[in-house]
């Protein structure tokens, strides 16, 4: 099912995918915040349709298009034991300083803010990460 939000006109094209981070300071007084801030922070979305309607956006500092988006799977790193396809996992940012790790953004990066619940759709890989944790790399919504 599609949700409605606003994104920068430069990003408003079919297939554009992004991790939704939630509201920020410029969103506070915006009269469109109830239409714009409808997505789940930490989750990944893709644009499915672009509407002709545009509004000024203080956050983007350019016009923002009204778009239809749908949640799509994102890559996450989860602790290994007990995680299977179809399970629900609670994920939060792992405190890791190994910035050259290929999975840092999915494990400790800024797109994970607080705790979020995700449904595991596919397990991509099981491994021991650079920090020594036994983890699974998964696709989840």
N, CA, C and O atoms as CSV, one atom per row, in Angstrom:
chain,resi,resn,atom,element,x,y,z
A,1,UNK,N,N,0.827,-1.171,0.000
A,1,UNK,CA,C,0.000,0.000,0.000
A,1,UNK,C,C,0.881,1.247,0.000
A,1,UNK,O,O,1.869,1.312,0.731
A,2,UNK,N,N,0.529,2.220,-0.806
A,2,UNK,CA,C,1.324,3.432,-0.946
A,2,UNK,C,C,1.000,4.438,0.155
A,2,UNK,O,O,-0.131,4.513,0.635
A,3,UNK,N,N,2.000,5.196,0.539
A,3,UNK,CA,C,1.856,6.314,1.473
A,3,UNK,C,C,2.186,7.587,0.710
A,3,UNK,O,O,2.871,7.550,-0.311
A,4,UNK,N,N,1.695,8.706,1.211
A,4,UNK,CA,C,1.949,9.999,0.589
A,4,UNK,C,C,2.958,10.758,1.433
A,4,UNK,O,O,2.869,10.751,2.661
A,5,UNK,N,N,3.924,11.418,0.783
A,5,UNK,CA,C,4.876,12.279,1.470
A,5,UNK,C,C,5.380,13.313,0.485
A,5,UNK,O,O,4.944,13.335,-0.666
A,6,UNK,N,N,6.278,14.156,0.910
A,6,UNK,CA,C,6.911,15.145,0.044
A,6,UNK,C,C,8.407,14.907,0.056
A,6,UNK,O,O,8.993,14.648,1.107
A,7,UNK,N,N,9.031,14.994,-1.120
A,7,UNK,CA,C,10.492,14.925,-1.207
A,7,UNK,C,C,10.959,15.954,-2.225
A,7,UNK,O,O,10.171,16.451,-3.030
A,8,UNK,N,N,12.226,16.263,-2.183
A,8,UNK,CA,C,12.829,17.244,-3.079
A,8,UNK,C,C,12.474,16.943,-4.531
A,8,UNK,O,O,12.439,15.784,-4.946
A,9,UNK,N,N,12.212,17.998,-5.293
A,9,UNK,CA,C,11.876,17.795,-6.707
A,9,UNK,C,C,13.010,17.099,-7.453
A,9,UNK,O,O,12.767,16.443,-8.466
A,10,UNK,N,N,14.238,17.231,-6.971
A,10,UNK,CA,C,15.384,16.558,-7.615
A,10,UNK,C,C,15.352,15.047,-7.387
A,10,UNK,O,O,15.910,14.281,-8.173
A,11,UNK,N,N,14.703,14.633,-6.317
A,11,UNK,CA,C,14.631,13.207,-5.986
A,11,UNK,C,C,13.304,12.585,-6.404
A,11,UNK,O,O,13.144,11.365,-6.345
A,12,UNK,N,N,12.368,13.401,-6.820
A,12,UNK,CA,C,11.006,12.933,-7.102
A,12,UNK,C,C,10.908,12.295,-8.483
A,12,UNK,O,O,10.428,12.904,-9.439
A,13,UNK,N,N,11.372,11.062,-8.559
A,13,UNK,CA,C,11.212,10.286,-9.791
A,13,UNK,C,C,10.995,8.828,-9.423
A,13,UNK,O,O,11.486,8.352,-8.399
A,14,UNK,N,N,10.263,8.134,-10.262
A,14,UNK,CA,C,9.928,6.735,-9.985
A,14,UNK,C,C,11.193,5.916,-9.751
A,14,UNK,O,O,12.162,6.002,-10.505
A,15,UNK,N,N,11.154,5.124,-8.688
A,15,UNK,CA,C,12.269,4.249,-8.369
A,15,UNK,C,C,13.257,4.834,-7.382
A,15,UNK,O,O,14.045,4.091,-6.798
A,16,UNK,N,N,13.241,6.154,-7.175
A,16,UNK,CA,C,14.178,6.743,-6.219
A,16,UNK,C,C,13.908,6.146,-4.841
A,16,UNK,O,O,12.765,6.141,-4.384
A,17,UNK,N,N,14.953,5.638,-4.173
A,17,UNK,CA,C,14.802,5.001,-2.862
A,17,UNK,C,C,15.580,5.789,-1.819
A,17,UNK,O,O,16.636,6.353,-2.104
A,18,UNK,N,N,15.038,5.817,-0.599
A,18,UNK,CA,C,15.666,6.574,0.479
A,18,UNK,C,C,15.311,5.958,1.823
A,18,UNK,O,O,14.289,5.286,1.965
A,19,UNK,N,N,16.170,6.197,2.803
A,19,UNK,CA,C,15.899,5.815,4.189
A,19,UNK,C,C,15.275,7.022,4.866
A,19,UNK,O,O,15.879,8.094,4.907
A,20,UNK,N,N,14.078,6.857,5.393
A,20,UNK,CA,C,13.379,7.956,6.045
A,20,UNK,C,C,13.934,8.152,7.447
A,20,UNK,O,O,13.998,7.208,8.234
A,21,UNK,N,N,14.335,9.381,7.757
A,21,UNK,CA,C,14.992,9.673,9.029
A,21,UNK,C,C,14.075,10.342,10.049
A,21,UNK,O,O,14.456,10.470,11.213
A,22,UNK,N,N,12.887,10.769,9.650
A,22,UNK,CA,C,11.975,11.415,10.583
A,22,UNK,C,C,12.052,12.930,10.503
A,22,UNK,O,O,12.751,13.487,9.656
A,23,UNK,N,N,11.326,13.586,11.393
A,23,UNK,CA,C,11.238,15.045,11.405
A,23,UNK,C,C,12.528,15.667,11.922
A,23,UNK,O,O,13.294,15.040,12.654
A,24,UNK,N,N,12.744,16.904,11.525
A,24,UNK,CA,C,13.876,17.683,12.002
A,24,UNK,C,C,13.397,19.109,12.280
A,24,UNK,O,O,12.234,19.417,12.019
A,25,UNK,N,N,14.237,19.962,12.787
A,25,UNK,CA,C,13.848,21.295,13.237
A,25,UNK,C,C,13.045,22.106,12.211
A,25,UNK,O,O,12.015,22.669,12.584
A,26,UNK,N,N,13.461,22.196,10.940
A,26,UNK,CA,C,12.671,23.000,9.993
A,26,UNK,C,C,11.251,22.472,9.763
A,26,UNK,O,O,10.401,23.199,9.247
A,27,UNK,N,N,10.988,21.234,10.135
A,27,UNK,CA,C,9.658,20.640,9.928
A,27,UNK,C,C,8.639,21.149,10.952
A,27,UNK,O,O,7.435,21.091,10.703
A,28,UNK,N,N,9.107,21.645,12.093
A,28,UNK,CA,C,8.228,22.047,13.184
A,28,UNK,C,C,7.083,22.961,12.783
A,28,UNK,O,O,5.925,22.604,13.003
A,29,UNK,N,N,7.357,24.130,12.200
A,29,UNK,CA,C,6.276,25.061,11.864
A,29,UNK,C,C,5.615,24.806,10.501
A,29,UNK,O,O,4.698,25.536,10.127
A,30,UNK,N,N,6.052,23.807,9.768
A,30,UNK,CA,C,5.554,23.591,8.407
A,30,UNK,C,C,4.076,23.190,8.404
A,30,UNK,O,O,3.654,22.321,9.167
A,31,UNK,N,N,3.308,23.832,7.540
A,31,UNK,CA,C,1.879,23.517,7.473
A,31,UNK,C,C,1.608,22.194,6.753
A,31,UNK,O,O,0.474,21.716,6.765
A,32,UNK,N,N,2.622,21.596,6.127
A,32,UNK,CA,C,2.442,20.319,5.421
A,32,UNK,C,C,2.975,19.131,6.217
A,32,UNK,O,O,2.982,18.009,5.711
A,33,UNK,N,N,3.418,19.357,7.449
A,33,UNK,CA,C,4.053,18.291,8.236
A,33,UNK,C,C,3.160,17.070,8.429
A,33,UNK,O,O,3.664,15.948,8.472
A,34,UNK,N,N,1.847,17.262,8.548
A,34,UNK,CA,C,0.955,16.118,8.751
A,34,UNK,C,C,0.842,15.259,7.497
A,34,UNK,O,O,0.515,14.076,7.592
A,35,UNK,N,N,1.101,15.823,6.343
A,35,UNK,CA,C,1.099,15.048,5.103
A,35,UNK,C,C,2.478,14.469,4.820
A,35,UNK,O,O,2.602,13.408,4.209
A,36,UNK,N,N,3.499,15.165,5.264
A,36,UNK,CA,C,4.874,14.799,4.933
A,36,UNK,C,C,5.464,13.765,5.881
A,36,UNK,O,O,6.175,12.861,5.442
A,37,UNK,N,N,5.184,13.884,7.150
A,37,UNK,CA,C,5.840,13.059,8.172
A,37,UNK,C,C,5.001,11.839,8.530
A,37,UNK,O,O,4.689,11.614,9.699
A,38,UNK,N,N,4.643,11.066,7.536
A,38,UNK,CA,C,3.756,9.921,7.732
A,38,UNK,C,C,4.483,8.574,7.691
A,38,UNK,O,O,3.860,7.531,7.887
A,39,UNK,N,N,5.784,8.589,7.441
A,39,UNK,CA,C,6.535,7.347,7.263
A,39,UNK,C,C,7.188,6.910,8.573
A,39,UNK,O,O,7.227,7.672,9.539
A,40,UNK,N,N,7.699,5.681,8.599
A,40,UNK,CA,C,8.343,5.141,9.798
A,40,UNK,C,C,9.845,5.407,9.754
A,40,UNK,O,O,10.529,4.933,8.846
A,41,UNK,N,N,10.367,6.162,10.726
A,41,UNK,CA,C,11.813,6.429,10.747
A,41,UNK,C,C,12.629,5.136,10.746
A,41,UNK,O,O,12.277,4.155,11.400
A,42,UNK,N,N,13.731,5.167,9.991
A,42,UNK,CA,C,14.619,4.008,9.900
A,42,UNK,C,C,14.273,3.048,8.778
A,42,UNK,O,O,15.077,2.179,8.440
A,43,UNK,N,N,13.093,3.190,8.197
A,43,UNK,CA,C,12.679,2.283,7.134
A,43,UNK,C,C,13.013,2.870,5.767
A,43,UNK,O,O,13.199,4.079,5.626
A,44,UNK,N,N,13.085,2.010,4.776
A,44,UNK,CA,C,13.454,2.400,3.406
A,44,UNK,C,C,12.194,2.462,2.555
A,44,UNK,O,O,11.302,1.621,2.676
A,45,UNK,N,N,12.136,3.476,1.689
A,45,UNK,CA,C,10.980,3.699,0.827
A,45,UNK,C,C,11.437,3.956,-0.601
A,45,UNK,O,O,12.551,4.426,-0.831
A,46,UNK,N,N,10.571,3.644,-1.554
A,46,UNK,CA,C,10.832,3.930,-2.962
A,46,UNK,C,C,9.642,4.687,-3.542
A,46,UNK,O,O,8.490,4.398,-3.220
A,47,UNK,N,N,9.939,5.658,-4.399
A,47,UNK,CA,C,8.899,6.447,-5.049
A,47,UNK,C,C,8.218,5.583,-6.103
A,47,UNK,O,O,8.882,4.982,-6.948
A,48,UNK,N,N,6.889,5.525,-6.050
A,48,UNK,CA,C,6.111,4.751,-7.024
A,48,UNK,C,C,5.338,5.640,-7.996
A,48,UNK,O,O,5.021,5.219,-9.109
A,49,UNK,N,N,5.033,6.889,-7.569
A,49,UNK,CA,C,4.330,7.831,-8.447
A,49,UNK,C,C,4.628,9.250,-7.975
A,49,UNK,O,O,4.736,9.516,-6.778
A,50,UNK,N,N,4.758,10.145,-8.935
A,50,UNK,CA,C,5.009,11.551,-8.648
A,50,UNK,C,C,3.774,12.337,-9.062
A,50,UNK,O,O,3.304,12.223,-10.193
A,51,UNK,N,N,3.261,13.125,-8.146
A,51,UNK,CA,C,2.104,13.957,-8.439
A,51,UNK,C,C,2.583,15.331,-8.891
A,51,UNK,O,O,3.705,15.733,-8.582
A,52,UNK,N,N,1.750,16.039,-9.610
A,52,UNK,CA,C,2.119,17.346,-10.155
A,52,UNK,C,C,2.202,18.426,-9.080
A,52,UNK,O,O,2.793,19.479,-9.316
A,53,UNK,N,N,1.632,18.192,-7.925
A,53,UNK,CA,C,1.566,19.176,-6.849
A,53,UNK,C,C,2.931,19.394,-6.192
A,53,UNK,O,O,3.609,18.432,-5.831
A,54,UNK,N,N,3.335,20.673,-6.037
A,54,UNK,CA,C,4.603,21.025,-5.392
A,54,UNK,C,C,4.334,22.020,-4.277
A,54,UNK,O,O,3.361,22.774,-4.319
A,55,UNK,N,N,5.220,22.012,-3.267
A,55,UNK,CA,C,5.147,22.948,-2.157
A,55,UNK,C,C,6.566,23.405,-1.829
A,55,UNK,O,O,7.533,22.711,-2.142
A,56,UNK,N,N,6.685,24.559,-1.205
A,56,UNK,CA,C,7.983,25.025,-0.704
A,56,UNK,C,C,8.352,24.176,0.507
A,56,UNK,O,O,7.494,23.834,1.321
A,57,UNK,N,N,9.623,23.844,0.617
A,57,UNK,CA,C,10.083,23.002,1.725
A,57,UNK,C,C,11.283,23.656,2.391
A,57,UNK,O,O,12.323,23.844,1.760
A,58,UNK,N,N,11.140,24.001,3.668
A,58,UNK,CA,C,12.229,24.632,4.419
A,58,UNK,C,C,13.396,23.674,4.633
A,58,UNK,O,O,14.547,24.107,4.679
A,59,UNK,N,N,13.118,22.389,4.763
A,59,UNK,CA,C,14.180,21.407,4.965
A,59,UNK,C,C,15.011,21.235,3.695
A,59,UNK,O,O,16.241,21.271,3.743
A,60,UNK,N,N,14.343,21.050,2.573
A,60,UNK,CA,C,15.034,20.808,1.310
A,60,UNK,C,C,15.590,22.087,0.684
A,60,UNK,O,O,16.525,22.036,-0.115
A,61,UNK,N,N,15.007,23.245,1.054
A,61,UNK,CA,C,15.363,24.549,0.504
A,61,UNK,C,C,15.101,24.644,-0.993
A,61,UNK,O,O,15.630,25.527,-1.669
A,62,UNK,N,N,14.295,23.746,-1.498
A,62,UNK,CA,C,13.814,23.782,-2.889
A,62,UNK,C,C,12.364,23.318,-2.848
A,62,UNK,O,O,11.864,22.915,-1.797
A,63,UNK,N,N,11.691,23.375,-3.993
A,63,UNK,CA,C,10.333,22.849,-4.035
A,63,UNK,C,C,10.340,21.354,-3.741
A,63,UNK,O,O,11.293,20.644,-4.063
A,64,UNK,N,N,9.271,20.900,-3.131
A,64,UNK,CA,C,9.109,19.475,-2.836
A,64,UNK,C,C,7.863,18.980,-3.561
A,64,UNK,O,O,6.816,19.627,-3.531
A,65,UNK,N,N,7.988,17.841,-4.205
A,65,UNK,CA,C,6.860,17.216,-4.881
A,65,UNK,C,C,6.109,16.293,-3.943
A,65,UNK,O,O,6.693,15.659,-3.064
A,66,UNK,N,N,4.809,16.230,-4.147
A,66,UNK,CA,C,4.007,15.218,-3.469
A,66,UNK,C,C,4.247,13.915,-4.220
A,66,UNK,O,O,4.131,13.872,-5.445
A,67,UNK,N,N,4.580,12.856,-3.493
A,67,UNK,CA,C,4.866,11.564,-4.112
A,67,UNK,C,C,4.156,10.447,-3.362
A,67,UNK,O,O,3.832,10.566,-2.180
A,68,UNK,N,N,3.929,9.366,-4.081
A,68,UNK,CA,C,3.449,8.129,-3.474
A,68,UNK,C,C,4.662,7.230,-3.312
A,68,UNK,O,O,5.428,7.027,-4.254
A,69,UNK,N,N,4.830,6.696,-2.112
A,69,UNK,CA,C,5.967,5.812,-1.837
A,69,UNK,C,C,5.461,4.516,-1.228
A,69,UNK,O,O,4.362,4.448,-0.678
A,70,UNK,N,N,6.294,3.489,-1.340
A,70,UNK,CA,C,5.986,2.253,-0.627
A,70,UNK,C,C,7.249,1.763,0.050
A,70,UNK,O,O,8.363,1.971,-0.429
A,71,UNK,N,N,7.039,1.108,1.174
A,71,UNK,CA,C,8.161,0.580,1.938
A,71,UNK,C,C,8.805,-0.552,1.146
A,71,UNK,O,O,8.112,-1.416,0.609
A,72,UNK,N,N,10.125,-0.544,1.077
A,72,UNK,CA,C,10.880,-1.587,0.384
A,72,UNK,C,C,11.917,-2.149,1.355
A,72,UNK,O,O,12.282,-1.481,2.323
A,73,UNK,N,N,12.392,-3.363,1.108
A,73,UNK,CA,C,13.378,-3.952,2.012
A,73,UNK,C,C,14.671,-3.144,2.054
A,73,UNK,O,O,15.076,-2.537,1.063
A,74,UNK,N,N,15.301,-3.149,3.207
A,74,UNK,CA,C,16.606,-2.530,3.359
A,74,UNK,C,C,17.536,-3.553,3.979
A,74,UNK,O,O,17.088,-4.494,4.634
A,75,UNK,N,N,18.825,-3.372,3.773
A,75,UNK,CA,C,19.815,-4.257,4.355
A,75,UNK,C,C,20.044,-3.866,5.808
A,75,UNK,O,O,20.204,-2.687,6.125
A,76,UNK,N,N,20.060,-4.863,6.686
A,76,UNK,CA,C,20.337,-4.645,8.106
A,76,UNK,C,C,21.315,-5.705,8.588
A,76,UNK,O,O,21.425,-6.779,7.996
A,77,UNK,N,N,22.006,-5.403,9.643
A,77,UNK,CA,C,22.867,-6.358,10.318
A,77,UNK,C,C,22.204,-6.674,11.655
A,77,UNK,O,O,21.939,-5.773,12.451
A,78,UNK,N,N,21.939,-7.952,11.897
A,78,UNK,CA,C,21.283,-8.371,13.136
A,78,UNK,C,C,22.126,-9.441,13.816
A,78,UNK,O,O,22.868,-10.174,13.163
A,79,UNK,N,N,22.000,-9.519,15.140
A,79,UNK,CA,C,22.692,-10.585,15.859
A,79,UNK,C,C,22.193,-11.918,15.336
A,79,UNK,O,O,20.990,-12.099,15.146
A,80,UNK,N,N,23.107,-12.856,15.102
A,80,UNK,CA,C,22.817,-14.083,14.394
A,80,UNK,C,C,21.833,-15.072,14.973
A,80,UNK,O,O,20.913,-15.471,14.258
A,81,UNK,N,N,21.961,-15.499,16.227
A,81,UNK,CA,C,21.147,-16.615,16.711
A,81,UNK,C,C,19.645,-16.334,16.658
A,81,UNK,O,O,19.197,-15.251,17.034
A,82,UNK,N,N,18.884,-17.299,16.196
A,82,UNK,CA,C,17.427,-17.219,16.245
A,82,UNK,C,C,16.768,-16.352,15.198
A,82,UNK,O,O,15.543,-16.231,15.192
A,83,UNK,N,N,17.527,-15.751,14.323
A,83,UNK,CA,C,16.942,-14.900,13.285
A,83,UNK,C,C,16.684,-15.743,12.048
A,83,UNK,O,O,17.605,-16.319,11.470
A,84,UNK,N,N,15.423,-15.806,11.649
A,84,UNK,CA,C,15.047,-16.592,10.469
A,84,UNK,C,C,14.151,-15.739,9.579
A,84,UNK,O,O,13.582,-14.741,10.021
A,85,UNK,N,N,14.038,-16.145,8.331
A,85,UNK,CA,C,13.152,-15.445,7.408
A,85,UNK,C,C,11.732,-15.487,7.952
A,85,UNK,O,O,11.259,-16.529,8.406
A,86,UNK,N,N,11.052,-14.333,7.901
A,86,UNK,CA,C,9.699,-14.236,8.411
A,86,UNK,C,C,9.617,-13.763,9.856
A,86,UNK,O,O,8.529,-13.457,10.345
A,87,UNK,N,N,10.763,-13.698,10.549
A,87,UNK,CA,C,10.732,-13.251,11.944
A,87,UNK,C,C,10.745,-11.728,12.023
A,87,UNK,O,O,11.134,-11.046,11.074
A,88,UNK,N,N,10.319,-11.215,13.156
A,88,UNK,CA,C,10.375,-9.778,13.421
A,88,UNK,C,C,11.542,-9.531,14.355
A,88,UNK,O,O,11.703,-10.221,15.361
A,89,UNK,N,N,12.362,-8.535,14.014
A,89,UNK,CA,C,13.526,-8.209,14.828
A,89,UNK,C,C,13.454,-6.751,15.277
A,89,UNK,O,O,12.936,-5.892,14.562
A,90,UNK,N,N,13.973,-6.492,16.450
A,90,UNK,CA,C,14.093,-5.114,16.919
A,90,UNK,C,C,15.558,-4.729,16.746
A,90,UNK,O,O,16.454,-5.389,17.273
A,91,UNK,N,N,15.784,-3.665,16.012
A,91,UNK,CA,C,17.139,-3.271,15.650
A,91,UNK,C,C,17.394,-1.846,16.120
A,91,UNK,O,O,16.545,-0.967,15.977
A,92,UNK,N,N,18.570,-1.635,16.679
A,92,UNK,CA,C,19.014,-0.284,16.999
A,92,UNK,C,C,20.469,-0.163,16.559
A,92,UNK,O,O,21.115,-1.155,16.220
A,93,UNK,N,N,20.955,1.031,16.570
A,93,UNK,CA,C,22.328,1.292,16.128
A,93,UNK,C,C,23.317,0.606,17.067
A,93,UNK,O,O,23.228,0.746,18.286
A,94,UNK,N,N,24.251,-0.130,16.492
A,94,UNK,CA,C,25.306,-0.791,17.256
A,94,UNK,C,C,26.458,0.197,17.426
A,94,UNK,O,O,26.837,0.874,16.470
A,95,UNK,N,N,27.005,0.284,18.608
A,95,UNK,CA,C,28.106,1.203,18.877
A,95,UNK,C,C,29.398,0.609,18.324
A,95,UNK,O,O,30.042,-0.215,18.973
A,96,UNK,N,N,29.768,1.035,17.120
A,96,UNK,CA,C,30.932,0.465,16.439
A,96,UNK,C,C,31.751,1.586,15.798
A,96,UNK,O,O,31.205,2.457,15.121
A,97,UNK,N,N,33.037,1.553,16.015
A,97,UNK,CA,C,33.908,2.573,15.442
A,97,UNK,C,C,34.697,2.098,14.240
A,97,UNK,O,O,35.613,2.788,13.792
A,98,UNK,N,N,34.358,0.924,13.704
A,98,UNK,CA,C,35.094,0.394,12.553
A,98,UNK,C,C,34.437,0.948,11.279
A,98,UNK,O,O,33.633,0.277,10.633
A,99,UNK,N,N,34.805,2.190,10.940
A,99,UNK,CA,C,34.147,2.903,9.847
A,99,UNK,C,C,34.431,2.318,8.464
A,99,UNK,O,O,33.676,2.569,7.524
A,100,UNK,N,N,35.498,1.548,8.328
A,100,UNK,CA,C,35.797,0.961,7.016
A,100,UNK,C,C,35.101,-0.385,6.799
A,100,UNK,O,O,35.324,-1.039,5.781
A,101,UNK,N,N,34.274,-0.794,7.735
A,101,UNK,CA,C,33.516,-2.038,7.585
A,101,UNK,C,C,32.504,-1.858,6.454
A,101,UNK,O,O,31.833,-0.828,6.396
A,102,UNK,N,N,32.378,-2.827,5.563
A,102,UNK,CA,C,31.416,-2.685,4.456
A,102,UNK,C,C,29.962,-2.651,4.911
A,102,UNK,O,O,29.086,-2.268,4.135
A,103,UNK,N,N,29.689,-3.045,6.151
A,103,UNK,CA,C,28.316,-3.068,6.649
A,103,UNK,C,C,28.050,-1.998,7.708
A,103,UNK,O,O,26.999,-2.013,8.348
A,104,UNK,N,N,28.991,-1.069,7.899
A,104,UNK,CA,C,28.856,-0.072,8.959
A,104,UNK,C,C,27.554,0.714,8.846
A,104,UNK,O,O,26.883,0.919,9.857
A,105,UNK,N,N,27.180,1.154,7.666
A,105,UNK,CA,C,25.970,1.969,7.509
A,105,UNK,C,C,24.707,1.195,7.878
A,105,UNK,O,O,23.747,1.780,8.379
A,106,UNK,N,N,24.700,-0.108,7.636
A,106,UNK,CA,C,23.527,-0.932,7.943
A,106,UNK,C,C,23.509,-1.400,9.391
A,106,UNK,O,O,22.508,-1.951,9.850
A,107,UNK,N,N,24.584,-1.191,10.105
A,107,UNK,CA,C,24.737,-1.702,11.466
A,107,UNK,C,C,24.850,-0.578,12.496
A,107,UNK,O,O,24.227,-0.630,13.556
A,108,UNK,N,N,25.648,0.432,12.173
A,108,UNK,CA,C,25.943,1.494,13.136
A,108,UNK,C,C,25.718,2.886,12.565
A,108,UNK,O,O,25.895,3.878,13.273
A,109,UNK,N,N,25.339,2.975,11.318
A,109,UNK,CA,C,25.228,4.261,10.631
A,109,UNK,C,C,24.044,5.107,11.064
A,109,UNK,O,O,23.210,4.673,11.859
A,110,UNK,N,N,23.982,6.306,10.539
A,110,UNK,CA,C,22.967,7.272,10.970
A,110,UNK,C,C,21.540,6.936,10.547
A,110,UNK,O,O,20.603,7.554,11.051
A,111,UNK,N,N,21.343,5.991,9.649
A,111,UNK,CA,C,19.979,5.665,9.224
A,111,UNK,C,C,19.247,4.798,10.238
A,111,UNK,O,O,18.057,4.529,10.075
A,112,UNK,N,N,19.937,4.360,11.278
A,112,UNK,CA,C,19.301,3.626,12.377
A,112,UNK,C,C,19.271,4.531,13.588
A,112,UNK,O,O,20.299,4.754,14.227
A,113,UNK,N,N,18.114,5.049,13.904
A,113,UNK,CA,C,17.988,5.983,15.008
A,113,UNK,C,C,17.009,5.401,16.020
A,113,UNK,O,O,15.832,5.217,15.709
A,114,UNK,N,N,17.476,5.116,17.205
A,114,UNK,CA,C,16.608,4.496,18.197
A,114,UNK,C,C,16.349,3.046,17.830
A,114,UNK,O,O,17.081,2.461,17.032
A,115,UNK,N,N,15.316,2.470,18.406
A,115,UNK,CA,C,14.966,1.083,18.107
A,115,UNK,C,C,13.843,1.049,17.088
A,115,UNK,O,O,12.895,1.830,17.163
A,116,UNK,N,N,13.959,0.139,16.138
A,116,UNK,CA,C,12.915,-0.044,15.151
A,116,UNK,C,C,12.621,-1.517,14.975
A,116,UNK,O,O,13.506,-2.357,15.135
A,117,UNK,N,N,11.378,-1.831,14.647
A,117,UNK,CA,C,10.997,-3.221,14.380
A,117,UNK,C,C,10.949,-3.432,12.883
A,117,UNK,O,O,10.404,-2.616,12.140
A,118,UNK,N,N,11.530,-4.543,12.453
A,118,UNK,CA,C,11.607,-4.883,11.044
A,118,UNK,C,C,11.226,-6.348,10.857
A,118,UNK,O,O,11.504,-7.182,11.719
A,119,UNK,N,N,10.592,-6.656,9.735
A,119,UNK,CA,C,10.270,-8.032,9.371
A,119,UNK,C,C,11.325,-8.542,8.406
A,119,UNK,O,O,11.523,-7.968,7.335
A,120,UNK,N,N,12.000,-9.613,8.780
A,120,UNK,CA,C,13.066,-10.184,7.953
A,120,UNK,C,C,12.441,-10.916,6.769
A,120,UNK,O,O,11.659,-11.849,6.947
A,121,UNK,N,N,12.795,-10.482,5.559
A,121,UNK,CA,C,12.263,-11.149,4.370
A,121,UNK,C,C,13.266,-12.122,3.753
A,121,UNK,O,O,12.878,-13.078,3.083
A,122,UNK,N,N,14.561,-11.874,3.983
A,122,UNK,CA,C,15.559,-12.776,3.411
A,122,UNK,C,C,16.872,-12.649,4.179
A,122,UNK,O,O,17.304,-11.545,4.510
A,123,UNK,N,N,17.503,-13.792,4.460
A,123,UNK,CA,C,18.828,-13.790,5.060
A,123,UNK,C,C,19.837,-13.880,3.926
A,123,UNK,O,O,19.841,-14.837,3.152
A,124,UNK,N,N,20.697,-12.861,3.839
A,124,UNK,CA,C,21.660,-12.797,2.748
A,124,UNK,C,C,22.966,-13.506,3.074
A,124,UNK,O,O,23.580,-14.126,2.205
A,125,UNK,N,N,23.392,-13.411,4.349
A,125,UNK,CA,C,24.707,-13.938,4.698
A,125,UNK,C,C,24.830,-14.064,6.217
A,125,UNK,O,O,24.268,-13.263,6.963
A,126,UNK,N,N,25.566,-15.073,6.660
A,126,UNK,CA,C,25.934,-15.214,8.065
A,126,UNK,C,C,27.441,-15.071,8.142
A,126,UNK,O,O,28.172,-15.638,7.330
A,127,UNK,N,N,27.907,-14.301,9.136
A,127,UNK,CA,C,29.354,-14.086,9.216
A,127,UNK,C,C,29.745,-13.585,10.586
A,127,UNK,O,O,28.891,-13.274,11.415
A,128,UNK,N,N,31.041,-13.511,10.818
A,128,UNK,CA,C,31.598,-12.832,11.977
A,128,UNK,C,C,32.080,-11.491,11.456
A,128,UNK,O,O,32.911,-11.431,10.549
A,129,UNK,N,N,31.556,-10.411,12.031
A,129,UNK,CA,C,31.893,-9.077,11.533
A,129,UNK,C,C,33.287,-8.665,11.987
A,129,UNK,O,O,33.930,-9.375,12.761
A,130,UNK,N,N,33.748,-7.523,11.507
A,130,UNK,CA,C,35.081,-7.028,11.846
A,130,UNK,C,C,35.247,-6.728,13.334
A,130,UNK,O,O,36.368,-6.699,13.840
A,131,UNK,N,N,34.131,-6.506,14.037
A,131,UNK,CA,C,34.183,-6.260,15.481
A,131,UNK,C,C,34.103,-7.558,16.276
A,131,UNK,O,O,34.111,-7.528,17.507
A,132,UNK,N,N,34.026,-8.700,15.587
A,132,UNK,CA,C,33.991,-9.995,16.258
A,132,UNK,C,C,32.598,-10.498,16.614
A,132,UNK,O,O,32.470,-11.528,17.275
A,133,UNK,N,N,31.554,-9.795,16.192
A,133,UNK,CA,C,30.179,-10.230,16.477
A,133,UNK,C,C,29.738,-11.263,15.446
A,133,UNK,O,O,30.062,-11.144,14.264
A,134,UNK,N,N,29.002,-12.271,15.891
A,134,UNK,CA,C,28.392,-13.251,14.986
A,134,UNK,C,C,27.064,-12.655,14.536
A,134,UNK,O,O,26.155,-12.491,15.350
A,135,UNK,N,N,26.938,-12.328,13.246
A,135,UNK,CA,C,25.783,-11.581,12.734
A,135,UNK,C,C,25.214,-12.218,11.477
A,135,UNK,O,O,25.823,-13.086,10.851
A,136,UNK,N,N,24.020,-11.749,11.134
A,136,UNK,CA,C,23.400,-12.086,9.862
A,136,UNK,C,C,23.115,-10.787,9.118
A,136,UNK,O,O,22.651,-9.807,9.699
A,137,UNK,N,N,23.400,-10.802,7.838
A,137,UNK,CA,C,23.057,-9.680,6.969
A,137,UNK,C,C,21.723,-10.062,6.360
A,137,UNK,O,O,21.604,-11.113,5.730
A,138,UNK,N,N,20.704,-9.205,6.545
A,138,UNK,CA,C,19.353,-9.556,6.115
A,138,UNK,C,C,18.724,-8.427,5.299
A,138,UNK,O,O,19.153,-7.274,5.367
A,139,UNK,N,N,17.700,-8.787,4.529
A,139,UNK,CA,C,16.808,-7.807,3.928
A,139,UNK,C,C,15.573,-7.764,4.812
A,139,UNK,O,O,15.036,-8.809,5.179
A,140,UNK,N,N,15.123,-6.575,5.155
A,140,UNK,CA,C,13.979,-6.451,6.068
A,140,UNK,C,C,13.181,-5.201,5.741
A,140,UNK,O,O,13.706,-4.227,5.202
A,141,UNK,N,N,11.880,-5.251,6.086
A,141,UNK,CA,C,10.999,-4.093,5.946
A,141,UNK,C,C,10.510,-3.683,7.313
A,141,UNK,O,O,9.750,-2.723,7.434
